[in-house]
Amino acid sequence: MVEQFVGTWKLTSSENFDEYMKAIGVGFATYQMGNVVKPNIVFRARKTIFTFENGKLIQKQTWDGKTT
């Protein structure tokens, strides 16, 4: 099943991304820019958790006691 997600994906939306950036201490100008960019996301061989919740694909990563 994982193989079907490998490739390049276009980010179309990020919910509460500005609040996330504020919480991790990103400066005002940087999180304002982060709200307007829509990067392409390339999935490579990594350990991460994907779930499908309420019609949305959710990716969760954990490091240093933080989860995103």
PDB file of N, H, CA, C and O in Angstrom:
ATOM      1  N   MET A   1       0.820  -1.197   0.000  1.00  0.00           N
ATOM      2  CA  MET A   1       0.000   0.000   0.000  1.00  0.00           C
ATOM      3  C   MET A   1       0.857   1.252   0.000  1.00  0.00           C
ATOM      4  O   MET A   1       0.471   2.245  -0.617  1.00  0.00           O
ATOM      5  N   VAL A   2       2.001   1.248   0.664  1.00  0.00           N
ATOM      6  H   VAL A   2       2.314   0.441   1.165  1.00  0.00           H
ATOM      7  CA  VAL A   2       2.838   2.433   0.769  1.00  0.00           C
ATOM      8  C   VAL A   2       3.299   2.915  -0.594  1.00  0.00           C
ATOM      9  O   VAL A   2       3.386   4.122  -0.815  1.00  0.00           O
ATOM     10  N   GLU A   3       3.596   2.009  -1.511  1.00  0.00           N
ATOM     11  H   GLU A   3       3.525   1.028  -1.331  1.00  0.00           H
ATOM     12  CA  GLU A   3       4.121   2.361  -2.810  1.00  0.00           C
ATOM     13  C   GLU A   3       3.214   3.311  -3.582  1.00  0.00           C
ATOM     14  O   GLU A   3       3.699   4.105  -4.388  1.00  0.00           O
ATOM     15  N   GLN A   4       1.915   3.243  -3.351  1.00  0.00           N
ATOM     16  H   GLN A   4       1.521   2.598  -2.696  1.00  0.00           H
ATOM     17  CA  GLN A   4       0.992   4.103  -4.090  1.00  0.00           C
ATOM     18  C   GLN A   4       1.131   5.572  -3.703  1.00  0.00           C
ATOM     19  O   GLN A   4       0.640   6.440  -4.425  1.00  0.00           O
ATOM     20  N   PHE A   5       1.783   5.871  -2.589  1.00  0.00           N
ATOM     21  H   PHE A   5       2.182   5.166  -2.003  1.00  0.00           H
ATOM     22  CA  PHE A   5       1.972   7.252  -2.164  1.00  0.00           C
ATOM     23  C   PHE A   5       3.339   7.808  -2.517  1.00  0.00           C
ATOM     24  O   PHE A   5       3.557   9.013  -2.395  1.00  0.00           O
ATOM     25  N   VAL A   6       4.267   6.967  -2.952  1.00  0.00           N
ATOM     26  H   VAL A   6       4.090   5.988  -3.052  1.00  0.00           H
ATOM     27  CA  VAL A   6       5.596   7.427  -3.314  1.00  0.00           C
ATOM     28  C   VAL A   6       5.500   8.242  -4.592  1.00  0.00           C
ATOM     29  O   VAL A   6       4.896   7.803  -5.572  1.00  0.00           O
ATOM     30  N   GLY A   7       6.090   9.421  -4.584  1.00  0.00           N
ATOM     31  H   GLY A   7       6.580   9.777  -3.788  1.00  0.00           H
ATOM     32  CA  GLY A   7       6.074  10.287  -5.756  1.00  0.00           C
ATOM     33  C   GLY A   7       6.035  11.739  -5.334  1.00  0.00           C
ATOM     34  O   GLY A   7       6.361  12.068  -4.193  1.00  0.00           O
ATOM     35  N   THR A   8       5.641  12.605  -6.243  1.00  0.00           N
ATOM     36  H   THR A   8       5.377  12.337  -7.170  1.00  0.00           H
ATOM     37  CA  THR A   8       5.569  14.040  -5.982  1.00  0.00           C
ATOM     38  C   THR A   8       4.109  14.455  -5.898  1.00  0.00           C
ATOM     39  O   THR A   8       3.301  14.108  -6.759  1.00  0.00           O
ATOM     40  N   TRP A   9       3.781  15.205  -4.848  1.00  0.00           N
ATOM     41  H   TRP A   9       4.437  15.487  -4.148  1.00  0.00           H
ATOM     42  CA  TRP A   9       2.410  15.649  -4.583  1.00  0.00           C
ATOM     43  C   TRP A   9       2.396  17.160  -4.436  1.00  0.00           C
ATOM     44  O   TRP A   9       3.348  17.735  -3.907  1.00  0.00           O
ATOM     45  N   LYS A  10       1.340  17.812  -4.891  1.00  0.00           N
ATOM     46  H   LYS A  10       0.567  17.345  -5.320  1.00  0.00           H
ATOM     47  CA  LYS A  10       1.168  19.255  -4.766  1.00  0.00           C
ATOM     48  C   LYS A  10       0.335  19.549  -3.528  1.00  0.00           C
ATOM     49  O   LYS A  10      -0.788  19.063  -3.396  1.00  0.00           O
ATOM     50  N   LEU A  11       0.901  20.362  -2.608  1.00  0.00           N
ATOM     51  H   LEU A  11       1.813  20.757  -2.716  1.00  0.00           H
ATOM     52  CA  LEU A  11       0.162  20.761  -1.409  1.00  0.00           C
ATOM     53  C   LEU A  11      -0.936  21.733  -1.816  1.00  0.00           C
ATOM     54  O   LEU A  11      -0.657  22.742  -2.463  1.00  0.00           O
ATOM     55  N   THR A  12      -2.174  21.445  -1.447  1.00  0.00           N
ATOM     56  H   THR A  12      -2.400  20.625  -0.921  1.00  0.00           H
ATOM     57  CA  THR A  12      -3.288  22.331  -1.802  1.00  0.00           C
ATOM     58  C   THR A  12      -3.800  23.129  -0.623  1.00  0.00           C
ATOM     59  O   THR A  12      -4.375  24.201  -0.808  1.00  0.00           O
ATOM     60  N   SER A  13      -3.600  22.621   0.606  1.00  0.00           N
ATOM     61  H   SER A  13      -3.133  21.750   0.757  1.00  0.00           H
ATOM     62  CA  SER A  13      -4.039  23.383   1.782  1.00  0.00           C
ATOM     63  C   SER A  13      -3.304  22.894   3.026  1.00  0.00           C
ATOM     64  O   SER A  13      -2.845  21.754   3.096  1.00  0.00           O
ATOM     65  N   SER A  14      -3.207  23.792   4.004  1.00  0.00           N
ATOM     66  H   SER A  14      -3.580  24.718   3.947  1.00  0.00           H
ATOM     67  CA  SER A  14      -2.635  23.465   5.316  1.00  0.00           C
ATOM     68  C   SER A  14      -3.512  24.109   6.372  1.00  0.00           C
ATOM     69  O   SER A  14      -3.593  25.334   6.457  1.00  0.00           O
ATOM     70  N   GLU A  15      -4.158  23.300   7.164  1.00  0.00           N
ATOM     71  H   GLU A  15      -4.092  22.305   7.096  1.00  0.00           H
ATOM     72  CA  GLU A  15      -5.043  23.829   8.200  1.00  0.00           C
ATOM     73  C   GLU A  15      -4.256  24.117   9.468  1.00  0.00           C
ATOM     74  O   GLU A  15      -3.511  23.263   9.949  1.00  0.00           O
ATOM     75  N   ASN A  16      -4.421  25.316  10.010  1.00  0.00           N
ATOM     76  H   ASN A  16      -5.027  26.009   9.620  1.00  0.00           H
ATOM     77  CA  ASN A  16      -3.791  25.767  11.260  1.00  0.00           C
ATOM     78  C   ASN A  16      -2.264  25.771  11.203  1.00  0.00           C
ATOM     79  O   ASN A  16      -1.608  25.669  12.240  1.00  0.00           O
ATOM     80  N   PHE A  17      -1.691  25.887  10.002  1.00  0.00           N
ATOM     81  H   PHE A  17      -2.224  25.969   9.159  1.00  0.00           H
ATOM     82  CA  PHE A  17      -0.242  25.883   9.870  1.00  0.00           C
ATOM     83  C   PHE A  17       0.376  27.106  10.537  1.00  0.00           C
ATOM     84  O   PHE A  17       1.453  27.009  11.125  1.00  0.00           O
ATOM     85  N   ASP A  18      -0.296  28.265  10.453  1.00  0.00           N
ATOM     86  H   ASP A  18      -1.171  28.344   9.975  1.00  0.00           H
ATOM     87  CA  ASP A  18       0.248  29.464  11.107  1.00  0.00           C
ATOM     88  C   ASP A  18       0.304  29.289  12.622  1.00  0.00           C
ATOM     89  O   ASP A  18       1.266  29.730  13.252  1.00  0.00           O
ATOM     90  N   GLU A  19      -0.693  28.664  13.215  1.00  0.00           N
ATOM     91  H   GLU A  19      -1.475  28.307  12.704  1.00  0.00           H
ATOM     92  CA  GLU A  19      -0.692  28.422  14.657  1.00  0.00           C
ATOM     93  C   GLU A  19       0.424  27.442  15.042  1.00  0.00           C
ATOM     94  O   GLU A  19       1.062  27.594  16.084  1.00  0.00           O
ATOM     95  N   TYR A  20       0.648  26.445  14.196  1.00  0.00           N
ATOM     96  H   TYR A  20       0.130  26.321  13.349  1.00  0.00           H
ATOM     97  CA  TYR A  20       1.731  25.493  14.428  1.00  0.00           C
ATOM     98  C   TYR A  20       3.072  26.215  14.406  1.00  0.00           C
ATOM     99  O   TYR A  20       3.903  26.012  15.292  1.00  0.00           O
ATOM    100  N   MET A  21       3.287  27.056  13.398  1.00  0.00           N
ATOM    101  H   MET A  21       2.613  27.221  12.678  1.00  0.00           H
ATOM    102  CA  MET A  21       4.565  27.771  13.294  1.00  0.00           C
ATOM    103  C   MET A  21       4.779  28.714  14.474  1.00  0.00           C
ATOM    104  O   MET A  21       5.895  28.832  14.980  1.00  0.00           O
ATOM    105  N   LYS A  22       3.716  29.385  14.914  1.00  0.00           N
ATOM    106  H   LYS A  22       2.810  29.289  14.503  1.00  0.00           H
ATOM    107  CA  LYS A  22       3.825  30.246  16.107  1.00  0.00           C
ATOM    108  C   LYS A  22       4.228  29.418  17.319  1.00  0.00           C
ATOM    109  O   LYS A  22       5.078  29.838  18.104  1.00  0.00           O
ATOM    110  N   ALA A  23       3.621  28.240  17.477  1.00  0.00           N
ATOM    111  H   ALA A  23       2.931  27.899  16.839  1.00  0.00           H
ATOM    112  CA  ALA A  23       3.876  27.386  18.641  1.00  0.00           C
ATOM    113  C   ALA A  23       5.312  26.881  18.693  1.00  0.00           C
ATOM    114  O   ALA A  23       5.851  26.673  19.780  1.00  0.00           O
ATOM    115  N   ILE A  24       5.943  26.679  17.532  1.00  0.00           N
ATOM    116  H   ILE A  24       5.505  26.848  16.649  1.00  0.00           H
ATOM    117  CA  ILE A  24       7.321  26.198  17.544  1.00  0.00           C
ATOM    118  C   ILE A  24       8.336  27.340  17.473  1.00  0.00           C
ATOM    119  O   ILE A  24       9.538  27.103  17.360  1.00  0.00           O
ATOM    120  N   GLY A  25       7.835  28.605  17.543  1.00  0.00           N
ATOM    121  H   GLY A  25       6.858  28.797  17.635  1.00  0.00           H
ATOM    122  CA  GLY A  25       8.723  29.746  17.649  1.00  0.00           C
ATOM    123  C   GLY A  25       9.204  30.361  16.353  1.00  0.00           C
ATOM    124  O   GLY A  25      10.212  31.067  16.344  1.00  0.00           O
ATOM    125  N   VAL A  26       8.504  30.108  15.257  1.00  0.00           N
ATOM    126  H   VAL A  26       7.685  29.534  15.265  1.00  0.00           H
ATOM    127  CA  VAL A  26       8.879  30.712  13.978  1.00  0.00           C
ATOM    128  C   VAL A  26       8.481  32.186  13.999  1.00  0.00           C
ATOM    129  O   VAL A  26       7.408  32.532  14.492  1.00  0.00           O
ATOM    130  N   GLY A  27       9.336  33.051  13.469  1.00  0.00           N
ATOM    131  H   GLY A  27      10.208  32.771  13.068  1.00  0.00           H
ATOM    132  CA  GLY A  27       9.075  34.492  13.448  1.00  0.00           C
ATOM    133  C   GLY A  27       7.897  34.875  12.567  1.00  0.00           C
ATOM    134  O   GLY A  27       7.481  34.114  11.693  1.00  0.00           O
ATOM    135  N   PHE A  28       7.361  36.082  12.814  1.00  0.00           N
ATOM    136  H   PHE A  28       7.699  36.700  13.524  1.00  0.00           H
ATOM    137  CA  PHE A  28       6.164  36.571  12.132  1.00  0.00           C
ATOM    138  C   PHE A  28       6.300  36.544  10.611  1.00  0.00           C
ATOM    139  O   PHE A  28       5.435  36.000   9.924  1.00  0.00           O
ATOM    140  N   ALA A  29       7.370  37.121  10.082  1.00  0.00           N
ATOM    141  H   ALA A  29       8.073  37.562  10.640  1.00  0.00           H
ATOM    142  CA  ALA A  29       7.543  37.194   8.627  1.00  0.00           C
ATOM    143  C   ALA A  29       7.622  35.798   8.010  1.00  0.00           C
ATOM    144  O   ALA A  29       7.064  35.549   6.941  1.00  0.00           O
ATOM    145  N   THR A  30       8.317  34.896   8.690  1.00  0.00           N
ATOM    146  H   THR A  30       8.770  35.098   9.558  1.00  0.00           H
ATOM    147  CA  THR A  30       8.468  33.538   8.164  1.00  0.00           C
ATOM    148  C   THR A  30       7.148  32.793   8.138  1.00  0.00           C
ATOM    149  O   THR A  30       6.842  32.127   7.149  1.00  0.00           O
ATOM    150  N   TYR A  31       6.347  32.888   9.211  1.00  0.00           N
ATOM    151  H   TYR A  31       6.595  33.430  10.014  1.00  0.00           H
ATOM    152  CA  TYR A  31       5.089  32.138   9.184  1.00  0.00           C
ATOM    153  C   TYR A  31       4.066  32.776   8.262  1.00  0.00           C
ATOM    154  O   TYR A  31       3.175  32.084   7.771  1.00  0.00           O
ATOM    155  N   GLN A  32       4.169  34.092   8.010  1.00  0.00           N
ATOM    156  H   GLN A  32       4.893  34.654   8.410  1.00  0.00           H
ATOM    157  CA  GLN A  32       3.296  34.712   7.014  1.00  0.00           C
ATOM    158  C   GLN A  32       3.615  34.174   5.617  1.00  0.00           C
ATOM    159  O   GLN A  32       2.710  33.890   4.832  1.00  0.00           O
ATOM    160  N   MET A  33       4.912  34.037   5.316  1.00  0.00           N
ATOM    161  H   MET A  33       5.646  34.268   5.954  1.00  0.00           H
ATOM    162  CA  MET A  33       5.311  33.464   4.029  1.00  0.00           C
ATOM    163  C   MET A  33       4.910  31.990   3.947  1.00  0.00           C
ATOM    164  O   MET A  33       4.504  31.514   2.887  1.00  0.00           O
ATOM    165  N   GLY A  34       5.023  31.278   5.053  1.00  0.00           N
ATOM    166  H   GLY A  34       5.353  31.664   5.914  1.00  0.00           H
ATOM    167  CA  GLY A  34       4.640  29.870   5.078  1.00  0.00           C
ATOM    168  C   GLY A  34       3.181  29.646   4.775  1.00  0.00           C
ATOM    169  O   GLY A  34       2.802  28.578   4.295  1.00  0.00           O
ATOM    170  N   ASN A  35       2.351  30.642   5.050  1.00  0.00           N
ATOM    171  H   ASN A  35       2.659  31.510   5.440  1.00  0.00           H
ATOM    172  CA  ASN A  35       0.910  30.520   4.792  1.00  0.00           C
ATOM    173  C   ASN A  35       0.545  30.678   3.324  1.00  0.00           C
ATOM    174  O   ASN A  35      -0.531  30.248   2.909  1.00  0.00           O
ATOM    175  N   VAL A  36       1.429  31.294   2.522  1.00  0.00           N
ATOM    176  H   VAL A  36       2.303  31.644   2.859  1.00  0.00           H
ATOM    177  CA  VAL A  36       1.074  31.540   1.129  1.00  0.00           C
ATOM    178  C   VAL A  36       1.736  30.570   0.153  1.00  0.00           C
ATOM    179  O   VAL A  36       1.284  30.456  -0.987  1.00  0.00           O
ATOM    180  N   VAL A  37       2.785  29.875   0.562  1.00  0.00           N
ATOM    181  H   VAL A  37       3.152  29.967   1.487  1.00  0.00           H
ATOM    182  CA  VAL A  37       3.448  28.956  -0.362  1.00  0.00           C
ATOM    183  C   VAL A  37       2.726  27.620  -0.405  1.00  0.00           C
ATOM    184  O   VAL A  37       2.172  27.171   0.598  1.00  0.00           O
ATOM    185  N   LYS A  38       2.734  27.000  -1.548  1.00  0.00           N
ATOM    186  H   LYS A  38       3.184  27.365  -2.363  1.00  0.00           H
ATOM    187  CA  LYS A  38       2.123  25.681  -1.748  1.00  0.00           C
ATOM    188  C   LYS A  38       3.163  24.797  -2.434  1.00  0.00           C
ATOM    189  O   LYS A  38       3.140  24.640  -3.655  1.00  0.00           O
ATOM    190  N   PRO A  39       4.078  24.216  -1.644  1.00  0.00           N
ATOM    191  CA  PRO A  39       5.175  23.455  -2.248  1.00  0.00           C
ATOM    192  C   PRO A  39       4.735  22.094  -2.766  1.00  0.00           C
ATOM    193  O   PRO A  39       3.674  21.581  -2.410  1.00  0.00           O
ATOM    194  N   ASN A  40       5.578  21.530  -3.614  1.00  0.00           N
ATOM    195  H   ASN A  40       6.440  21.947  -3.903  1.00  0.00           H
ATOM    196  CA  ASN A  40       5.433  20.130  -3.992  1.00  0.00           C
ATOM    197  C   ASN A  40       6.092  19.306  -2.902  1.00  0.00           C
ATOM    198  O   ASN A  40       7.149  19.680  -2.393  1.00  0.00           O
ATOM    199  N   ILE A  41       5.483  18.197  -2.542  1.00  0.00           N
ATOM    200  H   ILE A  41       4.625  17.894  -2.956  1.00  0.00           H
ATOM    201  CA  ILE A  41       6.001  17.320  -1.498  1.00  0.00           C
ATOM    202  C   ILE A  41       6.445  16.018  -2.163  1.00  0.00           C
ATOM    203  O   ILE A  41       5.680  15.391  -2.896  1.00  0.00           O
ATOM    204  N   VAL A  42       7.684  15.624  -1.898  1.00  0.00           N
ATOM    205  H   VAL A  42       8.305  16.133  -1.303  1.00  0.00           H
ATOM    206  CA  VAL A  42       8.215  14.391  -2.455  1.00  0.00           C
ATOM    207  C   VAL A  42       8.377  13.389  -1.320  1.00  0.00           C
ATOM    208  O   VAL A  42       9.121  13.637  -0.371  1.00  0.00           O
ATOM    209  N   PHE A  43       7.679  12.255  -1.415  1.00  0.00           N
ATOM    210  H   PHE A  43       7.075  12.053  -2.186  1.00  0.00           H
ATOM    211  CA  PHE A  43       7.792  11.207  -0.410  1.00  0.00           C
ATOM    212  C   PHE A  43       8.946  10.294  -0.789  1.00  0.00           C
ATOM    213  O   PHE A  43       8.960   9.724  -1.880  1.00  0.00           O
ATOM    214  N   ARG A  44       9.922  10.151   0.118  1.00  0.00           N
ATOM    215  H   ARG A  44       9.910  10.614   1.004  1.00  0.00           H
ATOM    216  CA  ARG A  44      11.037   9.218  -0.052  1.00  0.00           C
ATOM    217  C   ARG A  44      10.935   8.165   1.015  1.00  0.00           C
ATOM    218  O   ARG A  44      10.013   8.197   1.830  1.00  0.00           O
ATOM    219  N   ALA A  45      11.865   7.226   1.032  1.00  0.00           N
ATOM    220  H   ALA A  45      12.615   7.199   0.371  1.00  0.00           H
ATOM    221  CA  ALA A  45      11.854   6.131   2.003  1.00  0.00           C
ATOM    222  C   ALA A  45      12.119   6.695   3.397  1.00  0.00           C
ATOM    223  O   ALA A  45      13.252   7.066   3.702  1.00  0.00           O
ATOM    224  N   ARG A  46      11.098   6.766   4.247  1.00  0.00           N
ATOM    225  H   ARG A  46      10.177   6.465   4.000  1.00  0.00           H
ATOM    226  CA  ARG A  46      11.167   7.288   5.613  1.00  0.00           C
ATOM    227  C   ARG A  46      10.233   6.482   6.505  1.00  0.00           C
ATOM    228  O   ARG A  46       9.356   5.756   6.036  1.00  0.00           O
ATOM    229  N   LYS A  47      10.452   6.634   7.794  1.00  0.00           N
ATOM    230  H   LYS A  47      11.164   7.223   8.175  1.00  0.00           H
ATOM    231  CA  LYS A  47       9.505   6.044   8.745  1.00  0.00           C
ATOM    232  C   LYS A  47       8.596   7.159   9.229  1.00  0.00           C
ATOM    233  O   LYS A  47       9.047   8.110   9.868  1.00  0.00           O
ATOM    234  N   THR A  48       7.338   7.037   8.928  1.00  0.00           N
ATOM    235  H   THR A  48       6.972   6.264   8.409  1.00  0.00           H
ATOM    236  CA  THR A  48       6.323   8.007   9.308  1.00  0.00           C
ATOM    237  C   THR A  48       4.983   7.278   9.329  1.00  0.00           C
ATOM    238  O   THR A  48       4.877   6.162   8.820  1.00  0.00           O
ATOM    239  N   ILE A  49       3.972   7.892   9.907  1.00  0.00           N
ATOM    240  H   ILE A  49       4.058   8.799  10.321  1.00  0.00           H
ATOM    241  CA  ILE A  49       2.656   7.253  10.013  1.00  0.00           C
ATOM    242  C   ILE A  49       1.657   8.038   9.177  1.00  0.00           C
ATOM    243  O   ILE A  49       1.516   9.251   9.328  1.00  0.00           O
ATOM    244  N   PHE A  50       0.963   7.323   8.290  1.00  0.00           N
ATOM    245  H   PHE A  50       1.077   6.337   8.168  1.00  0.00           H
ATOM    246  CA  PHE A  50      -0.109   7.902   7.502  1.00  0.00           C
ATOM    247  C   PHE A  50      -1.412   7.268   7.926  1.00  0.00           C
ATOM    248  O   PHE A  50      -1.492   6.056   8.123  1.00  0.00           O
ATOM    249  N   THR A  51      -2.434   8.094   8.066  1.00  0.00           N
ATOM    250  H   THR A  51      -2.369   9.079   7.906  1.00  0.00           H
ATOM    251  CA  THR A  51      -3.779   7.580   8.323  1.00  0.00           C
ATOM    252  C   THR A  51      -4.739   8.271   7.375  1.00  0.00           C
ATOM    253  O   THR A  51      -4.442   9.345   6.853  1.00  0.00           O
ATOM    254  N   PHE A  52      -5.863   7.669   7.157  1.00  0.00           N
ATOM    255  H   PHE A  52      -6.104   6.796   7.581  1.00  0.00           H
ATOM    256  CA  PHE A  52      -6.915   8.247   6.333  1.00  0.00           C
ATOM    257  C   PHE A  52      -8.085   8.517   7.255  1.00  0.00           C
ATOM    258  O   PHE A  52      -8.764   7.595   7.707  1.00  0.00           O
ATOM    259  N   GLU A  53      -8.318   9.824   7.537  1.00  0.00           N
ATOM    260  H   GLU A  53      -7.765  10.573   7.171  1.00  0.00           H
ATOM    261  CA  GLU A  53      -9.341  10.211   8.505  1.00  0.00           C
ATOM    262  C   GLU A  53     -10.318  11.189   7.871  1.00  0.00           C
ATOM    263  O   GLU A  53      -9.913  12.223   7.339  1.00  0.00           O
ATOM    264  N   ASN A  54     -11.582  10.866   7.926  1.00  0.00           N
ATOM    265  H   ASN A  54     -11.911  10.026   8.357  1.00  0.00           H
ATOM    266  CA  ASN A  54     -12.635  11.746   7.422  1.00  0.00           C
ATOM    267  C   ASN A  54     -12.361  12.240   6.011  1.00  0.00           C
ATOM    268  O   ASN A  54     -12.558  13.417   5.709  1.00  0.00           O
ATOM    269  N   GLY A  55     -11.908  11.340   5.147  1.00  0.00           N
ATOM    270  H   GLY A  55     -11.748  10.384   5.392  1.00  0.00           H
ATOM    271  CA  GLY A  55     -11.655  11.693   3.761  1.00  0.00           C
ATOM    272  C   GLY A  55     -10.364  12.437   3.512  1.00  0.00           C
ATOM    273  O   GLY A  55     -10.157  12.942   2.409  1.00  0.00           O
ATOM    274  N   LYS A  56      -9.470  12.525   4.518  1.00  0.00           N
ATOM    275  H   LYS A  56      -9.638  12.115   5.414  1.00  0.00           H
ATOM    276  CA  LYS A  56      -8.203  13.240   4.372  1.00  0.00           C
ATOM    277  C   LYS A  56      -7.041  12.307   4.681  1.00  0.00           C
ATOM    278  O   LYS A  56      -7.121  11.486   5.594  1.00  0.00           O
ATOM    279  N   LEU A  57      -5.952  12.438   3.909  1.00  0.00           N
ATOM    280  H   LEU A  57      -5.887  13.105   3.167  1.00  0.00           H
ATOM    281  CA  LEU A  57      -4.730  11.711   4.176  1.00  0.00           C
ATOM    282  C   LEU A  57      -3.926  12.513   5.194  1.00  0.00           C
ATOM    283  O   LEU A  57      -3.575  13.664   4.933  1.00  0.00           O
ATOM    284  N   ILE A  58      -3.630  11.921   6.349  1.00  0.00           N
ATOM    285  H   ILE A  58      -3.914  10.986   6.561  1.00  0.00           H
ATOM    286  CA  ILE A  58      -2.922  12.601   7.435  1.00  0.00           C
ATOM    287  C   ILE A  58      -1.548  11.966   7.597  1.00  0.00           C
ATOM    288  O   ILE A  58      -1.433  10.745   7.699  1.00  0.00           O
ATOM    289  N   GLN A  59      -0.503  12.794   7.622  1.00  0.00           N
ATOM    290  H   GLN A  59      -0.596  13.786   7.539  1.00  0.00           H
ATOM    291  CA  GLN A  59       0.865  12.330   7.838  1.00  0.00           C
ATOM    292  C   GLN A  59       1.321  12.839   9.195  1.00  0.00           C
ATOM    293  O   GLN A  59       1.198  14.031   9.476  1.00  0.00           O
ATOM    294  N   LYS A  60       1.852  11.947  10.052  1.00  0.00           N
ATOM    295  H   LYS A  60       1.952  10.979   9.823  1.00  0.00           H
ATOM    296  CA  LYS A  60       2.346  12.337  11.368  1.00  0.00           C
ATOM    297  C   LYS A  60       3.791  11.904  11.518  1.00  0.00           C
ATOM    298  O   LYS A  60       4.136  10.751  11.255  1.00  0.00           O
ATOM    299  N   GLN A  61       4.636  12.836  11.943  1.00  0.00           N
ATOM    300  H   GLN A  61       4.356  13.772  12.157  1.00  0.00           H
ATOM    301  CA  GLN A  61       6.038  12.559  12.209  1.00  0.00           C
ATOM    302  C   GLN A  61       6.332  12.979  13.642  1.00  0.00           C
ATOM    303  O   GLN A  61       5.773  13.958  14.137  1.00  0.00           O
ATOM    304  N   THR A  62       7.214  12.235  14.306  1.00  0.00           N
ATOM    305  H   THR A  62       7.669  11.441  13.904  1.00  0.00           H
ATOM    306  CA  THR A  62       7.575  12.546  15.683  1.00  0.00           C
ATOM    307  C   THR A  62       9.092  12.652  15.790  1.00  0.00           C
ATOM    308  O   THR A  62       9.822  11.810  15.268  1.00  0.00           O
ATOM    309  N   TRP A  63       9.558  13.704  16.478  1.00  0.00           N
ATOM    310  H   TRP A  63       8.965  14.388  16.902  1.00  0.00           H
ATOM    311  CA  TRP A  63      10.989  13.886  16.737  1.00  0.00           C
ATOM    312  C   TRP A  63      11.141  14.774  17.957  1.00  0.00           C
ATOM    313  O   TRP A  63      10.358  15.704  18.151  1.00  0.00           O
ATOM    314  N   ASP A  64      12.120  14.500  18.764  1.00  0.00           N
ATOM    315  H   ASP A  64      12.756  13.745  18.606  1.00  0.00           H
ATOM    316  CA  ASP A  64      12.432  15.282  19.973  1.00  0.00           C
ATOM    317  C   ASP A  64      11.192  15.554  20.822  1.00  0.00           C
ATOM    318  O   ASP A  64      11.045  16.646  21.371  1.00  0.00           O
ATOM    319  N   GLY A  65      10.315  14.587  20.932  1.00  0.00           N
ATOM    320  H   GLY A  65      10.434  13.700  20.486  1.00  0.00           H
ATOM    321  CA  GLY A  65       9.119  14.742  21.743  1.00  0.00           C
ATOM    322  C   GLY A  65       8.024  15.594  21.105  1.00  0.00           C
ATOM    323  O   GLY A  65       7.007  15.856  21.746  1.00  0.00           O
ATOM    324  N   LYS A  66       8.205  16.030  19.864  1.00  0.00           N
ATOM    325  H   LYS A  66       9.032  15.817  19.343  1.00  0.00           H
ATOM    326  CA  LYS A  66       7.212  16.832  19.149  1.00  0.00           C
ATOM    327  C   LYS A  66       6.576  15.986  18.055  1.00  0.00           C
ATOM    328  O   LYS A  66       7.204  15.073  17.519  1.00  0.00           O
ATOM    329  N   THR A  67       5.339  16.293  17.733  1.00  0.00           N
ATOM    330  H   THR A  67       4.829  17.034  18.169  1.00  0.00           H
ATOM    331  CA  THR A  67       4.636  15.587  16.659  1.00  0.00           C
ATOM    332  C   THR A  67       4.085  16.610  15.696  1.00  0.00           C
ATOM    333  O   THR A  67       3.550  17.640  16.105  1.00  0.00           O
ATOM    334  N   THR A  68       4.218  16.322  14.406  1.00  0.00           N
ATOM    335  H   THR A  68       4.653  15.485  14.074  1.00  0.00           H
ATOM    336  CA  THR A  68       3.627  17.183  13.386  1.00  0.00           C
ATOM    337  C   THR A  68       2.913  16.337  12.364  1.00  0.00           C
ATOM    338  O   THR A  68       2.342  16.869  11.412  1.00  0.00           O
TER     339      THR A  68
END
